Amino acid sequence: MEKLSLSLMTKKLCHKYFQEFTNDSDICLNDSEFREFVYKKEVVDKYYEHQQQDNRKAFFIMKNNDPIGEVILKKIDYIKKECTLSIHLQNDTVKGQGIGTWAEKQIIDYAFNELNLGTVYADTVKKNVRSQNVLKKVGFEIINEDELFKYYFIKKKS
């Protein structure tokens, strides 16, 4: 695997990322919700601003100075010492190469050791088996599921 890194989300990287972004039907609850992604500057600007909230830490997965994925810790609660993981890869050209696994390991380490959190949660649409496999591979355990989602967590080892 080529050299990967995480970089804090910037507006410039956000635009670069979304110019090559392709929506994935596996993250939609059902096929009727799926829409092709169309890049629009104002939509990306709004998305970027949303990621700048105090209870979020947003990063891009970088490969050769290009953003190829995003990994976000959201709903960060420093009192409860928990957050929720969100990850998306840019398009099919970067999937199936271990990039998501690498990024999840990095962001979990960041959550536990830099933010001093104790639990990271994640959820997936039931049909997103690829994401579920990655979560299990990095140590997440399933805690619940309903008709639409599977819910996971990983705790910091003491």
C-alpha atoms as a printed R data frame, in Angstrom:
    type eleno elety resid chain resno       x      y      z
1   ATOM     1    CA   MET     A     1   0.000  0.000  0.000
2   ATOM     2    CA   GLU     A     2   1.244  3.460 -0.846
3   ATOM     3    CA   LYS     A     3   1.959  5.959  1.908
4   ATOM     4    CA   LEU     A     4  -1.231  7.130  3.577
5   ATOM     5    CA   SER     A     5  -1.757  9.899  6.094
6   ATOM     6    CA   LEU     A     6  -4.534 11.777  7.813
7   ATOM     7    CA   SER     A     7  -4.898 15.526  7.328
8   ATOM     8    CA   LEU     A     8  -7.272 17.869  9.094
9   ATOM     9    CA   MET     A     9 -10.176 18.784  6.858
10  ATOM    10    CA   THR     A    10  -9.703 22.107  5.099
11  ATOM    11    CA   LYS     A    11 -12.087 23.814  2.715
12  ATOM    12    CA   LYS     A    12  -9.599 23.451 -0.156
13  ATOM    13    CA   LEU     A    13  -9.183 19.697  0.461
14  ATOM    14    CA   CYS     A    14 -12.942 19.341  0.835
15  ATOM    15    CA   HIS     A    15 -13.496 20.715 -2.657
16  ATOM    16    CA   LYS     A    16 -10.716 18.556 -4.105
17  ATOM    17    CA   TYR     A    17 -12.225 15.469 -2.446
18  ATOM    18    CA   PHE     A    18 -15.771 16.043 -3.632
19  ATOM    19    CA   GLN     A    19 -14.787 16.861 -7.207
20  ATOM    20    CA   GLU     A    20 -13.910 13.156 -7.598
21  ATOM    21    CA   PHE     A    21 -16.543 11.773 -5.212
22  ATOM    22    CA   THR     A    22 -18.987  9.055 -6.281
23  ATOM    23    CA   ASN     A    23 -21.971  8.129 -4.134
24  ATOM    24    CA   ASP     A    24 -22.179  4.478 -3.017
25  ATOM    25    CA   SER     A    25 -25.567  2.758 -3.073
26  ATOM    26    CA   ASP     A    26 -24.460  0.564 -0.132
27  ATOM    27    CA   ILE     A    27 -24.765  3.529  2.234
28  ATOM    28    CA   CYS     A    28 -28.384  4.209  1.235
29  ATOM    29    CA   LEU     A    29 -31.167  2.578  3.210
30  ATOM    30    CA   ASN     A    30 -32.762  1.382  0.003
31  ATOM    31    CA   ASP     A    31 -32.120  1.701 -3.704
32  ATOM    32    CA   SER     A    32 -34.914  4.233 -4.185
33  ATOM    33    CA   GLU     A    33 -32.941  6.713 -2.011
34  ATOM    34    CA   PHE     A    34 -29.779  6.456 -4.104
35  ATOM    35    CA   ARG     A    35 -28.804  9.589 -6.004
36  ATOM    36    CA   GLU     A    36 -25.722 10.203 -8.109
37  ATOM    37    CA   PHE     A    37 -23.508 12.827 -6.493
38  ATOM    38    CA   VAL     A    38 -23.146 16.064 -8.434
39  ATOM    39    CA   TYR     A    39 -20.423 18.454 -7.289
40  ATOM    40    CA   LYS     A    40 -21.691 21.925 -6.384
41  ATOM    41    CA   LYS     A    41 -19.395 24.466 -4.741
42  ATOM    42    CA   GLU     A    42 -22.071 25.876 -2.450
43  ATOM    43    CA   VAL     A    43 -23.101 22.402 -1.243
44  ATOM    44    CA   VAL     A    44 -19.489 21.490 -0.434
45  ATOM    45    CA   ASP     A    45 -18.979 24.830  1.347
46  ATOM    46    CA   LYS     A    46 -22.015 24.100  3.514
47  ATOM    47    CA   TYR     A    47 -20.797 20.532  4.202
48  ATOM    48    CA   TYR     A    48 -17.379 21.844  5.221
49  ATOM    49    CA   GLU     A    49 -18.901 24.386  7.614
50  ATOM    50    CA   HIS     A    50 -21.011 21.636  9.203
51  ATOM    51    CA   GLN     A    51 -17.867 19.605  9.925
52  ATOM    52    CA   GLN     A    52 -16.332 22.494 11.896
53  ATOM    53    CA   GLN     A    53 -18.553 22.058 14.962
54  ATOM    54    CA   ASP     A    54 -16.885 21.774 18.377
55  ATOM    55    CA   ASN     A    55 -18.129 18.208 18.869
56  ATOM    56    CA   ARG     A    56 -16.474 16.943 15.647
57  ATOM    57    CA   LYS     A    57 -12.958 16.202 14.426
58  ATOM    58    CA   ALA     A    58 -12.856 15.800 10.647
59  ATOM    59    CA   PHE     A    59  -9.915 14.432  8.664
60  ATOM    60    CA   PHE     A    60  -9.155 13.435  5.129
61  ATOM    61    CA   ILE     A    61  -7.377 10.217  4.269
62  ATOM    62    CA   MET     A    62  -4.525 11.343  2.042
63  ATOM    63    CA   LYS     A    63  -2.672  9.374 -0.621
64  ATOM    64    CA   ASN     A    64   0.016 11.141 -2.684
65  ATOM    65    CA   ASN     A    65  -1.228 14.531 -1.406
66  ATOM    66    CA   ASP     A    66  -4.759 13.804 -2.630
67  ATOM    67    CA   PRO     A    67  -7.808 13.335 -0.366
68  ATOM    68    CA   ILE     A    68  -9.254  9.876 -1.070
69  ATOM    69    CA   GLY     A    69 -11.509  9.445  1.934
70  ATOM    70    CA   GLU     A    70 -12.875 11.170  4.974
71  ATOM    71    CA   VAL     A    71 -12.936  9.969  8.533
72  ATOM    72    CA   ILE     A    72 -14.842 11.911 11.160
73  ATOM    73    CA   LEU     A    73 -15.319 11.615 14.877
74  ATOM    74    CA   LYS     A    74 -18.695 13.149 15.618
75  ATOM    75    CA   LYS     A    75 -20.944 13.535 18.647
76  ATOM    76    CA   ILE     A    76 -17.788 13.846 20.749
77  ATOM    77    CA   ASP     A    77 -18.739 13.950 24.413
78  ATOM    78    CA   TYR     A    78 -15.705 14.624 26.611
79  ATOM    79    CA   ILE     A    79 -17.708 14.087 29.802
80  ATOM    80    CA   LYS     A    80 -18.978 10.638 28.797
81  ATOM    81    CA   LYS     A    81 -15.652 10.036 26.958
82  ATOM    82    CA   GLU     A    82 -17.336  8.791 23.776
83  ATOM    83    CA   CYS     A    83 -17.896  9.620 20.127
84  ATOM    84    CA   THR     A    84 -19.187  8.143 16.887
85  ATOM    85    CA   LEU     A    85 -17.056  7.210 13.882
86  ATOM    86    CA   SER     A    86 -17.999  8.058 10.308
87  ATOM    87    CA   ILE     A    87 -15.921  7.052  7.294
88  ATOM    88    CA   HIS     A    88 -16.383  7.327  3.536
89  ATOM    89    CA   LEU     A    89 -14.016  6.555  0.724
90  ATOM    90    CA   GLN     A    90 -14.080  8.788 -2.334
91  ATOM    91    CA   ASN     A    91 -14.996  6.235 -5.001
92  ATOM    92    CA   ASP     A    92 -14.551  2.608 -6.064
93  ATOM    93    CA   THR     A    93 -10.958  3.195 -7.228
94  ATOM    94    CA   VAL     A    94  -9.796  3.368 -3.592
95  ATOM    95    CA   LYS     A    95 -11.990  0.639 -2.084
96  ATOM    96    CA   GLY     A    96 -10.885 -2.902 -1.326
97  ATOM    97    CA   GLN     A    97  -7.247 -1.913 -0.699
98  ATOM    98    CA   GLY     A    98  -7.170 -1.807  3.109
99  ATOM    99    CA   ILE     A    99  -7.424  1.988  3.209
100 ATOM   100    CA   GLY     A   100 -10.574  2.003  5.342
101 ATOM   101    CA   THR     A   101  -9.027 -0.471  7.776
102 ATOM   102    CA   TRP     A   102  -5.879  1.644  8.045
103 ATOM   103    CA   ALA     A   103  -7.883  4.849  8.557
104 ATOM   104    CA   GLU     A   104 -10.159  3.358 11.204
105 ATOM   105    CA   LYS     A   105  -7.162  2.104 13.190
106 ATOM   106    CA   GLN     A   106  -5.576  5.571 13.020
107 ATOM   107    CA   ILE     A   107  -8.703  7.444 14.075
108 ATOM   108    CA   ILE     A   108  -9.464  5.020 16.922
109 ATOM   109    CA   ASP     A   109  -5.923  5.528 18.204
110 ATOM   110    CA   TYR     A   110  -6.452  9.298 17.933
111 ATOM   111    CA   ALA     A   111  -9.781  9.092 19.818
112 ATOM   112    CA   PHE     A   112  -8.309  7.009 22.633
113 ATOM   113    CA   ASN     A   113  -4.845  8.519 22.963
114 ATOM   114    CA   GLU     A   114  -5.172 12.129 21.810
115 ATOM   115    CA   LEU     A   115  -8.750 12.932 22.812
116 ATOM   116    CA   ASN     A   116  -8.677 10.587 25.834
117 ATOM   117    CA   LEU     A   117 -12.025  9.029 24.949
118 ATOM   118    CA   GLY     A   118 -12.971  5.569 26.175
119 ATOM   119    CA   THR     A   119 -15.579  4.386 23.654
120 ATOM   120    CA   VAL     A   120 -16.063  4.845 19.923
121 ATOM   121    CA   TYR     A   121 -19.407  3.936 18.384
122 ATOM   122    CA   ALA     A   122 -20.225  3.264 14.736
123 ATOM   123    CA   ASP     A   123 -23.227  2.158 12.729
124 ATOM   124    CA   THR     A   124 -23.809  0.846  9.240
125 ATOM   125    CA   VAL     A   125 -26.739  0.336  6.963
126 ATOM   126    CA   LYS     A   126 -27.490 -3.403  7.123
127 ATOM   127    CA   LYS     A   127 -26.675 -3.961  3.455
128 ATOM   128    CA   ASN     A   128 -23.211 -2.355  3.803
129 ATOM   129    CA   VAL     A   129 -21.395 -5.622  4.495
130 ATOM   130    CA   ARG     A   130 -18.005 -4.218  3.439
131 ATOM   131    CA   SER     A   131 -18.172 -1.579  6.190
132 ATOM   132    CA   GLN     A   132 -19.314 -4.158  8.741
133 ATOM   133    CA   ASN     A   133 -16.348 -6.376  7.889
134 ATOM   134    CA   VAL     A   134 -13.909 -3.494  8.359
135 ATOM   135    CA   LEU     A   135 -15.438 -2.567 11.712
136 ATOM   136    CA   LYS     A   136 -15.080 -6.162 12.924
137 ATOM   137    CA   LYS     A   137 -11.523 -6.378 11.568
138 ATOM   138    CA   VAL     A   138 -10.381 -3.393 13.638
139 ATOM   139    CA   GLY     A   139 -12.056 -4.665 16.814
140 ATOM   140    CA   PHE     A   140 -15.577 -3.245 16.906
141 ATOM   141    CA   GLU     A   141 -18.242 -5.443 18.449
142 ATOM   142    CA   ILE     A   142 -21.907 -5.419 17.495
143 ATOM   143    CA   ILE     A   143 -24.165 -4.106 20.255
144 ATOM   144    CA   ASN     A   144 -27.529 -3.855 18.548
145 ATOM   145    CA   GLU     A   145 -29.351 -4.004 15.258
146 ATOM   146    CA   ASP     A   146 -32.733 -3.038 13.982
147 ATOM   147    CA   GLU     A   147 -34.474 -3.425 10.650
148 ATOM   148    CA   LEU     A   148 -32.191 -0.842  8.983
149 ATOM   149    CA   PHE     A   149 -28.879 -0.571 10.885
150 ATOM   150    CA   LYS     A   150 -26.223 -2.497 12.771
151 ATOM   151    CA   TYR     A   151 -24.646 -0.699 15.719
152 ATOM   152    CA   TYR     A   152 -21.088 -1.242 16.984
153 ATOM   153    CA   PHE     A   153 -18.663 -0.080 19.651
154 ATOM   154    CA   ILE     A   154 -15.036 -0.430 20.619
155 ATOM   155    CA   LYS     A   155 -13.657  0.373 24.069
156 ATOM   156    CA   LYS     A   156 -10.189  1.550 24.980
157 ATOM   157    CA   LYS     A   157  -8.169 -1.231 26.513
158 ATOM   158    CA   SER     A   158  -7.011 -0.358 29.999
